[in-house]
């Protein structure tokens, strides 16, 4: 930055107090003035004196005072040299530059403190050749430095001088510390040399850089150096101006906002709506300070609190903002319950609450073991699927209790709106977060056991597909940043243990099914049901019906009768209802004062539950040829299925009844084709297929039936009716058949085998590849059953048909030539396509 002392160069002031600017002629004469051989040397700090420049300085050193006094009394000429280091108080010869300026003392002013101020003017440059005196002050032998001749008509010089003047005037106009008179003075300087010296003297640059300018001989080079410094100074001033302007704008804006806020606060205080008068807002702020929150949530919360503070409590937006803030503060963002990682304790809890279900218990204990070893891991996404009543939902509660976590259940049955999962946006009236976020608020922690019940019952319509919204929730790679439409804030669900339940695996969309670990929960055996009834169902019903534990007992035989004769299910729901009937019967008698306690035996079951509902009718149903016993899987467990076949004179048609699906119809076609292909081996005359109609019926005609697993039973029924050999009444079968004679594996083996045992079946025929499914069933559940494994269809015929026919098939089916008539193509009955698997 340049500096300027106006009283030294202005010519319009008092002539006695002002010093006129030198003209070119005066400056030329000054540069040619004589220089004595020796001069007293005055050391300057922090500045450099240039020829022609007038400079006021304060003299304080004793040596310098002596020098000034002697010089002022003499010819008033001194040599002025700058110090190399301004911090040295008493410099020596080596501390001074060797090039300086001859100066004339113009004025001497005595100051009140004893120091003196002098006004000096530079004459011409010199160089010290040697010091001849050091005491009481420096004297040196000097040699004048000749200036080069200046041609005022030189175009290049004129261009330089004009550029220097323009730059200097710009700096004066932009600098707040320089008066406007400085620009006027610069404009009126005629001498190019003095202009350069004048501007160089007022530049705020380092002493070394000024000394470099003083020692530079060619005027054009000095002009270039001065322009470099001026350009740098101009850039600094321009940048400073930009910063000042920007800061001023920001300050003005802040002041304006401050004034507006103060006015708003005053208005609110007058209306009684100020923050200090709003205990509700103060309470929210206090809760926000105490609540542990992620950074992005706290930032949003603070903005909403500020918005609430500016809102009128009577406006609709106030209630919307207040509800939103309440939801943020109520959610357990960073609150986690501590897991109970005692694996033995968890195993005891699971065994205490549920009998069997070893696969599920094993998987939960594995998760706890890994969590104990690793310390931190993403929770698995499990899906329990199986028939109703086997304990899928209650198992979730036991898992939560075993792990020491909160339990939340969300029923998805009939949910059709995507907003049920993700929530509604706040633009809607009455908007709320989705049920995932609501469940976490209810749980009070961010790592509960979260059960998604009946996930296979999800629907979809014009409001969206909830199953698609669940893709993010149930994906461990995405759910760490679940975004609810209402909150619009990422919520970490990665620590939540999600457990879904389903009855039908096929009804779960494939992408959703792919995100879950499937664990099948099959139906219970009779022994398992008996144990469950003893340990859980009977004590629970005794308590629910107001009895003491010792007031009701039931024998194992009575429970077995209830299981076999009054229920047909894979689970235990109906069994618990029937046990409840027994308990209520005893409770009634106790309440009437007839007895104080009661025991239910086999003979008492009919009195309390009525007549037996289910019987084993296998024997009487297979007394005639053409009836085979199949095994079916249903949503409530396994069941036996009768396949009935009969023949009558006709044209070789095949009629199918009993609401059979397309797959089951095709199995019947395949069985008939196999029998026709092997008719000679089986001793069946060809007339049986040309002149006799075949009718296949599956009872329980109101229930749709479908699936390939009835193929073996269909083959047995057809072979039986055409060979007139009865199917053994104590044999049941399942399996898919092919035209090549193979028996293929099917599903639902456990449920089917247990159904066969309940029905009194002694032998069960299964495909060879289903042997692994039998190994998973406990031995006591099938100890009375003989399991025969099949590879080919010929083995079916050998195993299921009696040795002797009831009637000779050739005599029955052979038609004399006189009785023959034209046949018509075979056709089938109408098939109802509904997915019940047999």
Secondary structure as UniProt FT lines:
FT   HELIX           6..8
FT   TURN            15..17
FT   HELIX           24..31
FT   STRAND          38..44
FT   STRAND          54..59
FT   HELIX           62..73
FT   TURN            74..75
FT   STRAND          77..83
FT   TURN            86..87
FT   HELIX           93..95
FT   STRAND          99..110
FT   TURN            112..113
FT   STRAND          116..133
FT   STRAND          138..144
FT   TURN            152..153
FT   HELIX           155..174
FT   TURN            176..177
FT   HELIX           180..188
FT   HELIX           192..202
FT   HELIX           207..215
FT   HELIX           219..271
FT   HELIX           275..277
FT   HELIX           279..290
FT   HELIX           295..310
FT   TURN            313..314
FT   HELIX           316..330
FT   TURN            333..334
FT   HELIX           343..353
FT   HELIX           358..374
FT   STRAND          381..385
FT   TURN            388..389
FT   HELIX           392..403
FT   STRAND          407..411
FT   TURN            413..414
FT   HELIX           419..422
FT   TURN            426..427
FT   TURN            429..430
FT   HELIX           435..443
FT   STRAND          449..453
FT   HELIX           455..457
FT   STRAND          460..461
FT   TURN            462..463
FT   STRAND          464..465
FT   HELIX           466..473
FT   TURN            476..478
FT   HELIX           479..481
FT   STRAND          482..483
FT   TURN            485..487
FT   STRAND          490..491
FT   TURN            494..495
FT   STRAND          497..502
FT   HELIX           505..507
FT   HELIX           510..514
FT   STRAND          517..520
FT   HELIX           526..532
FT   HELIX           533..537
FT   HELIX           538..544
FT   TURN            545..546
FT   HELIX           549..551
FT   STRAND          552..554
FT   HELIX           556..565
FT   HELIX           573..591
FT   TURN            592..593
FT   STRAND          598..600
FT   HELIX           602..609
FT   HELIX           618..621
FT   TURN            625..626
FT   STRAND          627..634
FT   TURN            635..636
FT   STRAND          637..649
FT   STRAND          654..657
FT   HELIX           662..677
FT   HELIX           679..682
FT   HELIX           687..690
FT   STRAND          692..698
FT   TURN            701..702
FT   STRAND          705..706
FT   TURN            709..710
FT   HELIX           711..723
FT   TURN            729..730
FT   STRAND          731..733
FT   STRAND          736..737
FT   TURN            739..740
FT   STRAND          742..744
FT   HELIX           749..758
FT   TURN            759..760
FT   STRAND          763..767
FT   HELIX           768..770
FT   HELIX           771..775
FT   HELIX           779..781
FT   TURN            783..784
FT   STRAND          786..790
FT   HELIX           793..800
FT   HELIX           809..813
FT   HELIX           817..819
//
